[in-house]
Amino acid sequence: MLSPTDMNSEYFMRLALAEAKKGDAPYGAVIVKDNEVIAVSHNTVKRDNDPSAHAEINAIRSLTAKLKNPSLEGYSIYTTGEPCPMCAAACVWSGLSEIVYGASIQDLILANQSQINISCEEVIAQSFRSIKVTKGVLKDECLQLFK
């Protein structure tokens, strides 16, 4: 049986999965605080002609602008794919407290998705922050986005 935390993780990941289907590439992100969805976003690289417009960056940008505060300490981000080094660094700079992802960078490479082969944990380990990382939430559903 799933614990309430696992049930919430799956619920928020399902929202990220739904959001991923709206984007240029099937990546979705949901930012949560105190079990409440605060921001959702998807990939808009092609739409915006912006190589940095990944789902995580878009969610962080929209929320920090709304809060008028660059700090997201106490917030968690749920993403369909493990944050790339750019997105992992954005998580560090914004102070997010937790990253929860479905498919790993290794999974995505095996699915023929272009990736920089550096895990978000490697980026975090080289930083000045401690960010909790939870991997593999609804991994199979997340990988289905790339079929």
C-alpha positions as CSV (number, residue, x, y, z in Angstrom):
1,M,0.0,0.0,0.0
2,L,1.2,3.5,-0.8
3,S,1.9,6.0,2.0
4,P,0.2,9.4,1.9
5,T,3.5,10.9,0.7
6,D,3.8,8.4,-2.2
7,M,0.1,9.0,-3.1
8,N,0.8,12.7,-3.2
9,S,4.0,12.2,-5.2
10,E,2.0,10.2,-7.8
11,Y,-0.8,12.8,-7.9
12,F,1.6,15.6,-8.5
13,M,3.6,13.6,-11.1
14,R,0.3,12.8,-12.9
15,L,-0.2,16.6,-13.2
16,A,3.3,17.0,-14.6
17,L,2.5,14.2,-17.1
18,A,-0.6,16.0,-18.2
19,E,1.3,19.3,-18.5
20,A,4.1,17.6,-20.5
21,K,1.6,16.7,-23.3
22,K,1.0,20.5,-23.9
23,G,4.7,21.3,-24.7
24,D,7.1,21.2,-27.7
25,A,8.8,18.3,-26.1
26,P,7.1,16.0,-23.6
27,Y,8.5,17.4,-20.4
28,G,6.3,18.8,-17.6
29,A,6.9,20.4,-14.3
30,V,4.8,21.1,-11.2
31,I,5.9,23.2,-8.2
32,V,4.3,22.4,-4.9
33,K,4.4,23.9,-1.4
34,D,2.5,22.4,1.6
35,N,0.8,19.9,-0.7
36,E,-0.6,22.6,-2.8
37,V,0.1,23.1,-6.6
38,I,1.6,26.6,-7.0
39,A,2.9,26.5,-10.6
40,V,2.8,24.2,-13.6
41,S,4.7,24.5,-16.9
42,H,5.9,22.6,-20.0
43,N,8.6,22.8,-22.5
44,T,8.3,25.9,-24.9
45,V,11.8,25.8,-26.6
46,K,10.4,25.8,-30.2
47,R,7.4,28.1,-29.5
48,D,9.6,30.7,-27.8
49,N,12.8,30.1,-29.9
50,D,14.5,29.9,-26.5
51,P,16.8,26.9,-25.8
52,S,16.4,27.6,-22.0
53,A,12.6,27.3,-22.0
54,H,12.6,23.8,-20.4
55,A,9.6,22.9,-18.2
56,E,11.5,23.4,-15.0
57,I,12.9,26.8,-16.0
58,N,9.5,28.0,-17.2
59,A,7.9,26.9,-13.9
60,I,10.6,28.5,-11.8
61,R,10.5,31.8,-13.8
62,S,6.7,32.1,-13.6
63,L,6.6,31.4,-9.9
64,T,9.5,33.7,-8.9
65,A,8.0,36.5,-11.0
66,K,4.6,35.9,-9.4
67,L,6.1,35.9,-5.9
68,K,8.4,38.8,-6.7
69,N,11.1,36.8,-4.9
70,P,13.9,34.7,-6.4
71,S,13.8,32.2,-3.5
72,L,11.8,29.0,-3.7
73,E,13.0,27.6,-0.4
74,G,10.4,25.2,1.0
75,Y,9.0,24.3,-2.5
76,S,9.3,21.0,-4.3
77,I,9.4,20.5,-8.1
78,Y,8.0,17.4,-9.8
79,T,9.3,16.7,-13.3
80,T,8.6,14.0,-15.8
81,G,12.3,13.8,-16.7
82,E,15.3,14.3,-14.5
83,P,16.4,17.9,-14.6
84,C,19.3,18.5,-17.0
85,P,22.4,20.3,-15.7
86,M,20.9,23.7,-16.6
87,C,17.6,23.0,-14.9
88,A,19.4,21.4,-11.9
89,A,21.4,24.5,-11.5
90,A,18.2,26.6,-11.7
91,C,16.8,24.5,-8.9
92,V,20.0,25.2,-6.9
93,W,20.0,29.0,-7.6
94,S,16.3,29.2,-6.7
95,G,16.7,27.3,-3.5
96,L,14.1,24.6,-4.2
97,S,14.1,22.1,-1.3
98,E,13.2,19.0,-3.3
99,I,13.3,17.5,-6.8
100,V,11.0,14.6,-7.6
101,Y,11.4,13.1,-11.1
102,G,10.1,10.2,-13.2
103,A,12.5,9.2,-15.9
104,S,16.3,9.6,-15.3
105,I,18.7,11.1,-17.7
106,Q,20.0,7.5,-18.3
107,D,16.4,6.4,-19.1
108,L,16.0,9.4,-21.5
109,I,19.3,8.6,-23.3
110,L,18.1,5.0,-23.8
111,A,14.9,6.5,-25.3
112,N,17.0,8.5,-27.8
113,Q,16.4,11.8,-26.1
114,S,19.2,14.3,-26.4
115,Q,20.7,14.8,-22.9
116,I,23.9,16.0,-21.2
117,N,25.0,13.0,-19.3
118,I,25.3,14.6,-15.9
119,S,22.8,13.7,-13.2
120,C,21.0,16.4,-11.1
121,E,22.6,14.8,-8.0
122,E,26.1,15.5,-9.5
123,V,25.2,19.2,-10.0
124,I,23.7,19.5,-6.5
125,A,26.7,17.7,-5.0
126,Q,29.0,20.4,-6.5
127,S,26.8,23.2,-5.2
128,F,26.3,25.0,-1.9
129,R,22.8,23.6,-1.3
130,S,21.3,20.4,0.0
131,I,18.3,19.4,-2.2
132,K,16.4,16.2,-1.5
133,V,16.0,14.1,-4.7
134,T,13.4,11.4,-5.2
135,K,13.7,9.4,-8.4
136,G,11.5,7.1,-10.4
137,V,8.0,8.3,-9.5
138,L,5.7,7.0,-12.3
139,K,8.9,6.3,-14.3
140,D,7.1,4.0,-16.8
141,E,4.3,6.5,-17.5
142,C,7.0,9.3,-17.9
143,L,8.9,7.1,-20.4
144,Q,5.7,6.5,-22.4
145,L,5.7,10.2,-23.3
146,F,8.8,9.5,-25.5
147,K,7.3,6.5,-27.4
